[in-house]
Amino acid sequence: MARAGYPAIELAVTASLDTHLARRLLEEHGLTASSLCGLSDPDRDYAHDSPRLRRNAGEYLRMALEQAHELGAAAVIVVATYRPEGDPAARESELERAAHTIAGAAASAQPGGPTIALEALNRYETHLIRTLNDADGLRRRIALPNVELMADVFHMDIEEDSLPEAISAHKDHIIHVHLADNQRREPGSGHLDFDGVFAALTDASYAGALAMEFLPAIDAALSTGREWVSGRLNALAQNVPNRS
């Protein structure tokens, strides 16, 4: 990551993460931890009707918040449930359970610690929180100052009517952004409207991270993706139209 020119990295939340070693390695390479991202596990679910799965999810989030605090990361990314199928009649109950579970962990976070960023996924990966509007509804149920939103443009490209309009509508609460092109590869390799996304973020005075989350995350793609994004941001700042 350092060789590819990145200033920061997003790390996965795992029980085996040695935060002291991670911090030392980050410092040695001139990097910081921008954020920590929760991982999918069928044994954890913030919205499930199983108390055990919700308890596991809450404990995992508490661990994530502690790890992020130790690493100085600003955000912890949370997905309410990774189940793609659900009963529409149970939606209200699922949202209430998710809000209660996430709020329990958020309320235990240390003052000045990281902010929870609620992530919406596409319809093939979840049934519950698919749009920024869905995520904002959950945020309002939780109603805590350390719970906000994140925008993943890959998922948004599937679910939102307009990426710029969705970003503008929720600009006051977006604290983190994931970048991948429409086919899940590095930005600039597909046809996603990144100029519209970057313009909306600029208009919103967005100051958070732009974190790459594409596949395959090989060295060449990490470099070309970062260079392409930097080029588009520089062009936007100079009002240069996209001719690619």
Buried (B, 14 or more C-beta within 10 A) or exposed (E): BEEBEBEBBBBEBBEEBEBEEBBEEBEEEEBBBBBBBBEEEEEBBBBBEEEEBBEBBBEBBBBBBBBBBBBBBBBBBBBBBBBEEBEEEBEEEBBEBBBBBBBBBBEEBEEEBBBBBBBBBBEEBBBBBBBBBBBBBBBEBBEBEBBBBBBBBBBBBBBBEEBBEBBBBBBEBBBBBBBBBBBEBBBBBBEBBBBBBBBBBEEBEBEBBBBBBBEEBEEEBBBBBBBBBEBBBEBBEEEEEEEE
